Amino acid sequence: MKSGWKTFWAAMLVIVILAMVSWIYAIEDFGWDTFFFLMIAVTTIMGAVYCVTSKEVVHSALYMALTFAGVGFTFFFLEATLLGILQILVYLGAISILFVFGIMVTKKKLPGDTGTCPVFTDEEECK
């Protein structure tokens, strides 16, 4: 497991523990909706931070998709169902997946890269 994912899951665990402790001590107006909102908010913020700081372009596009999903689910908490559905369908379902496909199709072999050749190229072109 890479260190980025370890950081992500460690932050998620801290948020879950804080939410459970707050819930146990019966803070007013803290219920399941607040708990899930905190989880989605942390996931969205962590996805945005990883989208900007990731060195891999494909990972950045996938983190961007995670951020779009978090924003869409936040609209559901604001009772803006249509905006949430549109956010998930248009941004998550179309734009971010288009980015991922575009990156995967146009990925070039860089000098010093030991990766494999693309499927539709000759082995001699990759050397």
C-alpha positions as a Markdown table, in Angstrom:
| # | Residue | x | y | z |
|---|---|---|---|---|
| 1 | Met | 0.0 | 0.0 | 0.0 |
| 2 | Lys | 1.4 | 3.4 | -1.0 |
| 3 | Ser | 2.0 | 6.1 | 1.6 |
| 4 | Gly | -0.8 | 8.3 | 0.0 |
| 5 | Trp | -3.4 | 5.7 | 0.7 |
| 6 | Lys | -2.1 | 5.2 | 4.2 |
| 7 | Thr | -2.4 | 8.9 | 4.9 |
| 8 | Phe | -5.9 | 8.9 | 3.4 |
| 9 | Trp | -7.2 | 6.0 | 5.5 |
| 10 | Ala | -5.5 | 7.3 | 8.7 |
| 11 | Ala | -7.3 | 10.6 | 8.2 |
| 12 | Met | -10.6 | 8.7 | 7.7 |
| 13 | Leu | -10.0 | 6.7 | 10.8 |
| 14 | Val | -9.4 | 9.8 | 12.9 |
| 15 | Ile | -12.6 | 11.4 | 11.6 |
| 16 | Val | -14.6 | 8.3 | 12.4 |
| 17 | Ile | -13.2 | 8.1 | 15.9 |
| 18 | Leu | -13.8 | 11.8 | 16.5 |
| 19 | Ala | -17.4 | 11.5 | 15.2 |
| 20 | Met | -18.0 | 8.5 | 17.4 |
| 21 | Val | -16.6 | 10.2 | 20.5 |
| 22 | Ser | -18.7 | 13.2 | 19.8 |
| 23 | Trp | -21.8 | 11.1 | 19.3 |
| 24 | Ile | -21.1 | 9.2 | 22.5 |
| 25 | Tyr | -20.9 | 12.4 | 24.5 |
| 26 | Ala | -24.3 | 13.4 | 23.0 |
| 27 | Ile | -23.5 | 16.7 | 21.4 |
| 28 | Glu | -26.7 | 18.3 | 20.4 |
| 29 | Asp | -27.8 | 17.9 | 16.8 |
| 30 | Phe | -25.2 | 15.2 | 16.1 |
| 31 | Gly | -26.9 | 12.3 | 14.3 |
| 32 | Trp | -26.3 | 10.0 | 11.4 |
| 33 | Asp | -26.8 | 12.8 | 8.9 |
| 34 | Thr | -24.0 | 14.8 | 10.5 |
| 35 | Phe | -21.8 | 11.7 | 10.7 |
| 36 | Phe | -22.2 | 10.9 | 7.0 |
| 37 | Phe | -21.8 | 14.6 | 6.1 |
| 38 | Leu | -18.4 | 14.7 | 7.9 |
| 39 | Met | -17.3 | 11.5 | 6.2 |
| 40 | Ile | -18.3 | 12.8 | 2.7 |
| 41 | Ala | -16.7 | 16.2 | 3.5 |
| 42 | Val | -13.4 | 14.7 | 4.6 |
| 43 | Thr | -13.4 | 12.4 | 1.6 |
| 44 | Thr | -14.1 | 15.3 | -0.8 |
| 45 | Ile | -11.3 | 17.5 | 0.7 |
| 46 | Met | -8.8 | 14.6 | 0.7 |
| 47 | Gly | -9.7 | 13.8 | -2.9 |
| 48 | Ala | -9.1 | 17.4 | -3.9 |
| 49 | Val | -5.8 | 17.6 | -2.1 |
| 50 | Tyr | -4.6 | 14.4 | -3.6 |
| 51 | Cys | -5.8 | 15.5 | -7.1 |
| 52 | Val | -3.5 | 18.5 | -6.9 |
| 53 | Thr | -0.5 | 16.8 | -5.2 |
| 54 | Ser | -0.5 | 13.5 | -7.0 |
| 55 | Lys | 2.5 | 12.9 | -9.4 |
| 56 | Glu | 0.6 | 10.4 | -11.6 |
| 57 | Val | -1.9 | 11.9 | -14.0 |
| 58 | Val | -4.3 | 8.9 | -14.0 |
| 59 | His | -4.4 | 9.1 | -10.2 |
| 60 | Ser | -5.1 | 12.8 | -10.3 |
| 61 | Ala | -8.0 | 12.1 | -12.7 |
| 62 | Leu | -9.4 | 9.5 | -10.4 |
| 63 | Tyr | -9.1 | 11.7 | -7.3 |
| 64 | Met | -10.9 | 14.4 | -9.3 |
| 65 | Ala | -13.7 | 11.9 | -9.9 |
| 66 | Leu | -13.8 | 11.2 | -6.1 |
| 67 | Thr | -14.0 | 15.0 | -5.5 |
| 68 | Phe | -16.9 | 15.3 | -8.0 |
| 69 | Ala | -18.8 | 12.5 | -6.3 |
| 70 | Gly | -18.3 | 14.1 | -2.9 |
| 71 | Val | -19.6 | 17.4 | -4.2 |
| 72 | Gly | -22.6 | 15.6 | -5.7 |
| 73 | Phe | -23.4 | 13.9 | -2.5 |
| 74 | Thr | -23.1 | 17.2 | -0.6 |
| 75 | Phe | -25.9 | 18.5 | -2.8 |
| 76 | Phe | -28.1 | 15.7 | -1.5 |
| 77 | Phe | -27.4 | 16.9 | 2.0 |
| 78 | Leu | -28.5 | 20.4 | 1.0 |
| 79 | Glu | -31.7 | 18.9 | -0.4 |
| 80 | Ala | -30.8 | 19.9 | -3.9 |
| 81 | Thr | -31.5 | 16.5 | -5.4 |
| 82 | Leu | -31.5 | 17.6 | -9.0 |
| 83 | Leu | -28.1 | 19.3 | -8.7 |
| 84 | Gly | -26.7 | 16.3 | -7.0 |
| 85 | Ile | -27.9 | 14.0 | -9.8 |
| 86 | Leu | -26.6 | 16.3 | -12.4 |
| 87 | Gln | -23.3 | 16.7 | -10.7 |
| 88 | Ile | -22.8 | 12.9 | -10.5 |
| 89 | Leu | -24.1 | 12.2 | -14.0 |
| 90 | Val | -22.3 | 15.0 | -15.9 |
| 91 | Tyr | -19.1 | 15.6 | -14.0 |
| 92 | Leu | -18.5 | 12.1 | -12.5 |
| 93 | Gly | -20.0 | 10.1 | -15.3 |
| 94 | Ala | -18.9 | 12.0 | -18.3 |
| 95 | Ile | -16.1 | 14.5 | -17.8 |
| 96 | Ser | -13.9 | 12.7 | -15.3 |
| 97 | Ile | -14.2 | 9.4 | -17.2 |
| 98 | Leu | -13.5 | 11.2 | -20.4 |
| 99 | Phe | -10.3 | 12.5 | -18.8 |
| 100 | Val | -9.3 | 9.0 | -17.7 |
| 101 | Phe | -9.9 | 7.5 | -21.2 |
| 102 | Gly | -8.0 | 10.4 | -22.8 |
| 103 | Ile | -5.1 | 10.0 | -20.5 |
| 104 | Met | -5.0 | 6.2 | -21.0 |
| 105 | Val | -5.2 | 6.5 | -24.8 |
| 106 | Thr | -2.6 | 9.2 | -25.2 |
| 107 | Lys | 0.0 | 8.1 | -22.7 |
| 108 | Lys | 3.4 | 8.2 | -24.2 |
| 109 | Lys | 6.5 | 6.3 | -23.2 |
| 110 | Leu | 9.0 | 8.7 | -21.5 |
| 111 | Pro | 12.8 | 8.3 | -21.6 |
| 112 | Gly | 13.8 | 6.0 | -18.7 |
| 113 | Asp | 10.3 | 4.6 | -18.3 |
| 114 | Thr | 10.3 | 0.8 | -17.8 |
| 115 | Gly | 6.6 | 0.4 | -18.4 |
| 116 | Thr | 5.0 | -1.9 | -20.9 |
| 117 | Cys | 4.2 | -0.9 | -24.5 |
| 118 | Pro | 0.7 | 0.2 | -25.5 |
| 119 | Val | -1.4 | -2.6 | -27.0 |
| 120 | Phe | -1.5 | -1.4 | -30.6 |
| 121 | Thr | 2.1 | -0.5 | -31.1 |
| 122 | Asp | 5.0 | -2.5 | -32.4 |
| 123 | Glu | 7.6 | -3.7 | -29.9 |
| 124 | Glu | 10.3 | -2.0 | -31.9 |
| 125 | Glu | 8.6 | 1.4 | -31.5 |
| 126 | Cys | 8.8 | 1.1 | -27.7 |
| 127 | Lys | 12.5 | 0.4 | -27.6 |
